[in-house]
Amino acid sequence: MQDIHEESLNESVKSEQSPRVVLWEIDLTVQGGERYFFCNELNEKGEAVTWQGRQYQAYPIDGSGFEMNGKGSSARPSLTVSNLFGLVTGMAEDLQSLVGATVVRRRVYARFLDAVNFVAGNPEADPEQELSDRWVVEQMSELTAMTASFVLATPTETDGALFPGRIMLANTCMWDYRGDECGYNG
């Protein structure tokens, strides 16, 4: 579980909070594409939102089903992106339906955004005040002329890793006694 900075935690319990801005990073470099940075909002100047010096272009995007659960199978949130001008259709055809792409969801209170987002600057700008989580596109669930929807999974479920990595037996050592791999020094 990630640490939540004290300032963000304090903001979350206020009765009048600063608006929460959701920023999306979609990394298609594994598939041979590019990294895209999207946000549903514009800043105070009517321009792309800037966070940590990076511009997040205004583009219709929405995620749902994100939850933290310590029991049972993990959440399978969905990401819906506008298919404006057939952008996603083209990428889906060229880049294996975007399967394996990394999706990073960042949540930031507006009061912590970079100073360039505000006409009068922002003395409270703080690049550390974000909550982020990382997901991997598991499959494209729908592609229409208007939108594309994707099912996301946690990275540990898509990398093929098995836990534990090796069979563990009680009172049994897998290594040769005092061999190169043996950690016993007694």
C-alpha positions as CSV (number, residue, x, y, z in Angstrom):
1,M,0.0,0.0,0.0
2,Q,1.4,3.4,-0.9
3,D,2.0,6.1,1.6
4,I,-0.5,9.0,1.5
5,H,1.2,12.3,2.1
6,E,-0.1,14.2,5.1
7,E,-1.2,17.2,3.0
8,S,-3.4,15.0,0.7
9,L,-4.8,13.2,3.7
10,N,-5.7,16.4,5.4
11,E,-7.4,17.7,2.2
12,S,-9.4,14.5,1.9
13,V,-11.1,15.0,5.3
14,K,-12.0,18.7,4.9
15,S,-15.6,19.6,4.5
16,E,-14.8,21.8,1.5
17,Q,-12.1,20.1,-0.5
18,S,-10.2,21.4,-3.5
19,P,-11.5,19.6,-6.7
20,R,-9.9,16.3,-7.4
21,V,-8.3,16.0,-10.8
22,V,-7.8,12.5,-12.4
23,L,-4.8,12.3,-14.7
24,W,-4.3,9.3,-17.0
25,E,-1.1,8.0,-18.6
26,I,-1.4,5.3,-21.2
27,D,2.0,3.7,-22.1
28,L,2.0,1.9,-25.4
29,T,5.8,1.7,-25.8
30,V,5.8,-2.1,-25.2
31,Q,3.6,-2.5,-28.3
32,G,5.7,-0.1,-30.4
33,G,3.5,3.0,-29.7
34,E,3.9,6.1,-27.7
35,R,3.0,7.4,-24.2
36,Y,-0.2,9.4,-24.0
37,F,-1.3,11.7,-21.2
38,F,-5.0,12.6,-20.8
39,C,-7.2,14.5,-18.5
40,N,-10.9,15.3,-18.7
41,E,-10.3,18.9,-17.4
42,L,-8.7,22.1,-18.6
43,N,-6.7,24.3,-16.2
44,E,-7.8,27.8,-15.0
45,K,-6.3,29.3,-18.2
46,G,-8.3,26.9,-20.5
47,E,-5.2,25.0,-21.4
48,A,-4.0,21.4,-20.9
49,V,-3.4,20.5,-17.2
50,T,0.3,20.4,-16.3
51,W,1.4,18.0,-13.5
52,Q,5.0,17.5,-12.6
53,G,6.0,19.5,-15.7
54,R,4.1,17.2,-18.1
55,Q,1.0,18.3,-20.0
56,Y,-2.1,16.1,-19.9
57,Q,-4.2,16.8,-23.0
58,A,-8.0,17.3,-22.6
59,Y,-9.6,14.2,-24.0
60,P,-12.7,12.3,-22.9
61,I,-11.6,9.4,-20.7
62,D,-13.3,7.6,-17.8
63,G,-12.4,4.8,-15.5
64,S,-14.7,2.8,-13.2
65,G,-14.6,-0.2,-10.9
66,F,-11.4,0.8,-9.1
67,E,-11.3,-0.7,-5.6
68,M,-8.9,-1.9,-3.1
69,N,-9.7,-5.4,-1.7
70,G,-7.6,-7.7,0.3
71,K,-9.8,-10.7,-0.1
72,G,-10.6,-12.8,-3.1
73,S,-9.7,-11.9,-6.7
74,S,-8.6,-8.4,-7.5
75,A,-10.7,-5.8,-9.1
76,R,-11.1,-5.7,-12.9
77,P,-11.8,-2.0,-13.5
78,S,-12.7,-0.7,-16.9
79,L,-11.3,2.2,-18.9
80,T,-13.5,4.0,-21.5
81,V,-11.8,6.3,-24.0
82,S,-13.4,8.5,-26.7
83,N,-12.7,7.1,-30.2
84,L,-12.7,10.7,-31.5
85,F,-11.5,10.7,-35.2
86,G,-11.0,6.9,-35.0
87,L,-7.8,7.4,-32.9
88,V,-8.3,4.3,-30.8
89,T,-9.5,2.2,-33.8
90,G,-6.2,2.9,-35.6
91,M,-4.1,2.2,-32.5
92,A,-6.1,-1.0,-31.8
93,E,-5.4,-2.3,-35.3
94,D,-1.7,-1.5,-35.2
95,L,-0.9,-2.3,-31.6
96,Q,-2.6,-5.7,-30.7
97,S,-5.8,-4.1,-29.3
98,L,-3.6,-2.3,-26.8
99,V,-3.3,-5.5,-24.7
100,G,-0.4,-5.2,-22.4
101,A,-0.4,-1.4,-22.3
102,T,0.3,0.2,-18.9
103,V,-2.3,2.5,-17.5
104,V,-1.4,4.8,-14.7
105,R,-4.2,6.7,-12.9
106,R,-3.1,9.7,-10.9
107,R,-5.4,11.6,-8.5
108,V,-4.4,15.0,-7.4
109,Y,-6.2,17.8,-5.6
110,A,-6.3,20.9,-7.8
111,R,-4.6,23.0,-5.2
112,F,-1.4,21.0,-5.5
113,L,-1.2,21.3,-9.3
114,D,1.8,23.0,-10.9
115,A,1.8,26.9,-10.8
116,V,1.6,27.2,-14.6
117,N,-2.0,26.0,-14.4
118,F,-3.1,29.2,-12.6
119,V,-3.3,32.8,-13.8
120,A,-1.8,34.0,-10.5
121,G,0.5,31.0,-10.0
122,N,0.2,28.5,-7.1
123,P,2.2,28.8,-3.9
124,E,0.8,25.5,-2.8
125,A,2.0,23.5,-5.8
126,D,3.5,20.3,-4.6
127,P,4.6,17.5,-7.1
128,E,4.6,14.9,-4.3
129,Q,0.8,15.1,-3.5
130,E,-0.6,12.4,-5.8
131,L,-2.2,9.1,-5.4
132,S,-1.4,6.8,-8.2
133,D,-2.1,3.2,-9.2
134,R,-0.8,1.1,-12.1
135,W,-2.9,-1.2,-14.2
136,V,-2.4,-3.3,-17.4
137,V,-4.8,-3.6,-20.3
138,E,-6.0,-7.1,-20.2
139,Q,-8.4,-7.0,-23.2
140,M,-10.4,-4.6,-25.3
141,S,-14.0,-5.2,-24.4
142,E,-15.8,-2.9,-26.8
143,L,-14.9,-0.7,-29.8
144,T,-17.5,1.5,-31.4
145,A,-17.4,4.6,-33.5
146,M,-17.8,6.7,-30.3
147,T,-15.8,4.9,-27.6
148,A,-13.4,2.1,-26.8
149,S,-13.6,0.2,-23.5
150,F,-10.8,-1.9,-22.0
151,V,-10.7,-4.3,-19.0
152,L,-7.7,-3.6,-16.8
153,A,-5.9,-6.0,-14.4
154,T,-3.1,-5.6,-11.9
155,P,0.4,-6.0,-13.2
156,T,1.0,-9.0,-11.0
157,E,-1.8,-10.9,-12.7
158,T,-0.6,-10.3,-16.2
159,D,3.1,-11.0,-16.0
160,G,2.8,-14.7,-15.6
161,A,4.3,-14.8,-12.2
162,L,3.3,-17.6,-9.8
163,F,3.6,-17.3,-6.0
164,P,5.6,-18.8,-4.6
165,G,8.3,-18.9,-7.2
166,R,9.6,-22.3,-6.0
167,I,8.1,-25.0,-3.9
168,M,8.8,-24.6,-0.2
169,L,9.0,-27.6,2.1
170,A,9.3,-27.5,5.8
171,N,12.6,-28.8,7.3
172,T,14.0,-29.3,3.9
173,C,16.7,-27.3,2.1
174,M,16.7,-27.2,-1.7
175,W,20.5,-26.5,-1.9
176,D,23.5,-28.7,-1.6
177,Y,25.0,-28.4,1.9
178,R,27.6,-25.7,1.8
179,G,27.3,-25.4,-1.9
180,D,27.5,-22.2,-3.9
181,E,23.8,-21.4,-3.4
182,C,23.6,-22.6,0.2
183,G,23.3,-19.6,2.6
184,Y,24.1,-21.7,5.7
185,N,27.3,-20.4,7.5
186,G,27.1,-22.4,10.7
